[in-house]
Amino acid sequence: MEKPELLAPGGSLEKLKTAVMYGADAVYVGGEAFSLRTAAENFSTDELKEGLDFAHTRGKKVYLTANILPHNKDLEAFSEYIDEISPLGFDGILVSDPGMLDIVRRKAPELPIHISTQANNINYGSALFWKGAGASRVVLARELSLEEIAQIHEKTDGLELEAFVHGAMCISYSGRCLLSNYMTGRDSNQGSCAHPCRWNYTLMEQTRPGEFFDIFENERGSFIFNSKDLCMIAHIPELVKSGITSFKIEGRVKTEFYVATVVGAYRREIDKYFENPEGYSFDGSELRELLKVSHRPYSTGFCLGKPDSSGQVYTSSSYIRHYDLIGIVTDYDEETGIMTVSQRNRFFTGEELEIISPGRPFFTQIAKEMKNADGETINVAPHAAMTVTMKADRPVVKGSMLRRGRLPDDWEVELKNVL
Ligand code: SF4
């Protein structure tokens, strides 16, 4: 049984580095053009080079996302773009359009082609079609069950299958949606979705303008299109057995804290399963970690069968957020145990914090012996982006993160939503 690749979003150079440090085997990034995330801080060519170098020296892969649905005007520019990026050494490029695939095949025949989820790959016939057209990997639509994925795996003769295991869902087929285009002029298929599916809707009868009726009986509103987030942390064995070769985490616009936490949780759970597949059981500890990042209510999406109305959130469009990032460790002195922290949120001496680090479990400690950049003792780190030093109870590394928060006492009720 081969260990699957853990594939993480690299929305910026720092997020790429965070994903690699916290255990991703591969990262997907967008260049300045042709990527379906205009809100992500897409990379310049120099940053792409630095990101590739960082990942490759650590034995990790980087895939370039170029999955817009192109119009005529985009094709020539894409052709020039391929000339520019092909010497950089990407490990694959994601496209969703046959015209773009054709350009990659002609101009960069050595570059592995991955077909984006945007191409709505939901059956083995289309997977085989893309294989025949030169693709080495197909990213499956989120709307498939694991049973269907296993059938596609059986019938596609070694084609790599990538599937989302964690992150936001769309109410339309994998983002092929005109809601944003229609309501705001921002095209989700060009990377500019305004997420109107998360908005609060009412019903108005044509001859009674201004009289709004609730569509769903709830005083907080009617969020009729608002999907829950996918979370498959409790199903690593089933994901592996279905033949998925790459476990994909969604979220190029998410924060470094999100990337570190989610990648770390899946890294540990996958490794735990492969250490002892027969004796493995899911104990919920990594779900506990996943509840510490900002998220919508979790569900298993389509993986275990078609979701019913419980796959949507009708009562609110806000994220659930129990924890805040307090700071990121930029330096650590092993002799003195003093860490330098780039602060992100105000915190005080005596507060209980949690510290996460790549490759090890988090620990709890009280903030103490805090000093500002001038070496003066302080009891509060007041502004964001201030640099402070403080004593760490256990060794940390550059890239460790300090967080503060508390899960509800009954957090274990969340287990039923992901089992
Ligand atoms: S509006 Fe919602 S469903 Fe449509 S593409 Fe954007 S996120 Fe997806």
Boltz pocket constraint, residues with backbone or C-beta under 6 A from the ligand:
constraints:
  - pocket:
      binder: B
      contacts: [[A, 169], [A, 170], [A, 171], [A, 172], [A, 175], [A, 176], [A, 177], [A, 178], [A, 179], [A, 180], [A, 188], [A, 193], [A, 194], [A, 195], [A, 196], [A, 197], [A, 198], [A, 225]]
      max_distance: 6.0
